[in-house]
Amino acid sequence: MQARPPPCEQFNHSCSSPTIFQFMYLCTAFGLISVGAGGIRSSSLAFGADQLEKGDFKSSGLKESYFSWYYASYMFSVLIALTCVVYIQDNMGWGVGFAVPAVLVLFGVSIFLASRFYVKLKSKTSLLTGFIQVNGSGLVFPSENLRFLNKACIVRDPDKDLTADGRAVNPWSLCSVEQVEELKALLRVLPIWSTGMIMSINISQNSFPLLQAVSMDRHITSSFTIPAASFSMFTVISVILWVAVYDRVFPLASRVMRRPVHVSTKRRMGIGIVFSFLAMLASAGIEAIRRSLAVDEGYLDRPLAMTRMSAMWLVPQNCLTGFAEASNAIAQNEFYFSEFPRSMSSIASTLNGIGMSLANLAASFIMNAVDTLSKAGGKESWISSNINKGHYDYYYLVLAALSMANMMYFLLCSSIYGPLKREEDSRRRG
C-alpha cells in the first residue's frame, strides 16, 4: 500500500485522487505538526521569560527587548525556511526538503534535553479550574468594572466557609481574590485581543501573493530568479528591521533627548492595524495593475504566463505586512505579560497564537463567502483559480474595508480599557 497517489503533472485535470488511507495519512502528518508546533509556541515565550526570573526582568526596557528579539528570532527561522528550505525543495525534491526540517527538529530536541540548566517554575494550581470555579459561583448580576465577580470571594460565614488554617472548605463556592483577579484580567483584554485576531486575517492571506508572484517577472539577473514562495522573505526582513530599529534607535533617542522615548503597547498595536490597512490597499493597487497588463498581453486564459511586470512590485505590500505584524504581534505579547498576573504567563504567551489560529479559520470563511457571492448568477469568482479572470484586487479591497472597521473597533476597545497597569503604577508613585 503506497502512502501517496500516482505521480501527476501540474494542472493535469485527469489526475488520480488519493485513497482514503493516503488522505488520512497526510492529515495525520499535518495534525502531528500542528500539535507539536502548538505545544512549543504556546510555552516557549513564557519559558524564556522564566529564565530571566533571576535577573531584572521587571525592567521595562529588558522586557521590551526580550519580546522583540524573541519574535525576531522566530521570524529569522521563517526566513531560513522561505529561502534555504524552499531552494532545497525546488532543486532537490520534496523528500530532501522535508528531511532538512526533521534533522533540525532533532537538533532542537537535543538542546531541550539539557533541561537541568534551565529555570523551571512549578505550577501550584490549575488556572483553568480556578476560572471555572469563579464562573460557577452563582454570579448573575453584573456591574461596571466586573465588580460582580467579587461576590465569588466574599466569606459569608467564616465557620462554615473556612477551615481551621483559613482555606476554603468548598473551592467551587468560595474563591480566592487572586482567582477572581485572574479571571478579570482575562475578560478585560479579550476585546483588544479580538482586534489583533481580525488583523491577522490579512496576514494569513499568504497564498494570493504567491499566485501573483508566479505570474510576474521574478528575474533579478538574466540567470537568477527568485522562487515565488520566497517573496514572503521581504515580510520577514521587515519584521527584523522593525525590531532592530525599535530596540536600538529608541534607546539612543532617549539618551540624546534626555527623556524617555517610548511608544506604549496599545499605540503600537494600533500602528500595526494601520499598517495592515495600508498593506491591503497596496495589494489591491498592485493586483489591479498586474491583471490589466496580463489581459492586455493576451494572457486572460493563461494564469501561469509571465507578464512584463516585475515581481519586485510586490515588495511594498510585503514590507507593510511585515511592519504590521511586528508592531502588533510584539506589542500584544508585551501587553498580555504586563497586564496579567505572573501566574498567567503561560496564558499570556498563547493568546496571540490562538488569535492567529482563529484568524486562519475566519479567513477561510470570508474567502468562501466572497467566492459564493461574487460568482452568483454565473459570473467569474473574484478569487477564481485563474488569477487573470478573477478580481483579487476586489478581494483585497474587502479586506481593506475590514481593516478600516477594525481600526475603529480598536479605538473603541482601547478607550474602554483605560490606562495600562504601568501607567496606573506611575500615577500612584507620582
Summary of the structure (lengths in Angstrom):
residues: 430
radius of gyration: 25.4
end to end distance: 73.1
largest distance: 86.2
contacts: 1239
relative contact order: 0.11
helix: 71%
strand: 1%
